[in-house]
């Protein structure tokens, strides 16, 4: 009678993965996650194109609750850009946006009632309603 060979323990996925991580694979996984996140953020970010914000300018200080004229210039022809724009405001350097005006004629100016905020991180964005790929974002300004 021959002695029976001991059965080899099956190594499941998690055991193999744990071994991989403990042998330096943790850095590989971490780098892969960061690379995927970076690629997604680049692919989903829409750069400004076709609109130049003339006012407000960088570091302007605007009084809260005053009226203020937002000025912009759109580059593409109206047939491509559209006749209407949406104007948005951010008080946190573009992390979140709120609509200021929708269906605004693309005349290059809009009289805006400044909200009652106190922020050094404000921005305005103007974008085409017909083709949202056309948009422009102001530099950071202050509302007090």
N, C-alpha and C positions, 0 to 999 in steps of 0.2 A: 504494500500500500504506500502510495506516495503521499507526502505531506501536502495539504492544500495550501496554495499560495494565498497570502493575505490579500484581501480585497483592497484595492486602492480607493481611498475616499474620493468621491466626486467633488470636484472644486466648482462650486456654483459661481455665477456671475459676480455676486457681491464679494465673495472671497477673493476672486481674481482682481476685482476693482480695488479692494482694500490693499492687496499686495502691490498693485500698480501705484496707488497713492503713496504708500509708505516707502516706495523706492524712488521718490522724486517726482512721481507723476502728478502730485498736487500742483506743482508749478505749471506743468503742461496744461492741466485742466483750467487753472486760473488764467493763464495767458490766453487760452482759447476763448474763455468766457469774455474777457476784456476785449479781445479782437472782434468777436461777434457783436458785442454791444457797440463798439466804435464804428463798425461797418454799418450797422443799422442806423445809428445816429447820423452818419454822413449821408446815407441814401435817402433818409426821410426828411432831412433838413432842406428847406427850399430857400435858396439864396435870393436876395433882393434882385429884381430885374425889371427894367422899364419905367421905374418911377423914382424921381429924386425929390426928397423932402427939402424944401427951401426954408421952411419955418414951422416949428421951432428949431433953433440951432443948438449945437452942443453947448451945454452949461448955461443956457438961458434960464432965468429965474422968472417964473410966472406966478401971479397971485391966484390962489384958489378962489373959485366962484366968480372970477372975472370972465369977460368974453375975450376970446383970442382968435386971431385969424391964422388957420393952418394953411400953408402954401405948399404946392407941389407942382412938379412938371412931369408929364407922362411922355415917354419917347415914342412908342409905337403909334401908328395911325389909328384914328378912332375906329376904323373898320376892323382892326385887329384887336385893339385894346378894349373897346366898348365905350358906351356913353355914360355909364354909371360906375361909381366906386363905393367901397365900404371904408369907413375910417374907424380905426380902433385905437384904444389907449391902454398903456400898461404902466402901472406904478411900481413894478418890481423887475425892471430891466428885461422885460419880454418873457418872463416865466408864465404869466397869465395875461390875457387880453380881454377887454370889454368893448362892445360896440359903442361908438360915439354917434355914428351916422350911417344909415344904410340907404341905398338908392339915391346917393348924392350925385348930382350932375358933375361930370369930369371937367369942371371949369378951371381947376387949378387952385381953387380957394374954398374955404369953408369956415364960417364963423362958429366957433366952438365955445360952449359954456363949460369952463373948467370945473371939474368936480372938487368937492371940499376934501382934499387930501393934503398930506404933508409928507413929501417924498423927494429924495435926491436921485431916484432911480427911474424917472419917467421917460416914456417913449411914445411916439405916435406912429401908426402904420396906415398907409393908404394902399388899397389893392383893388384891382379891376374886378368887377362883378362878372363880366363875361368870361374872362380868362384869369383866374386867381394866381396863375404863375407870374403875372405882372404885378409887382408890388414894390413898395419902398418903405424903409423904416428909418425914423429919425435917429440922430445921436441922442445920448442921454441928456435930459434937462431936469430942472428942479421945479416943483410946485410947492408953494408955501402958503 
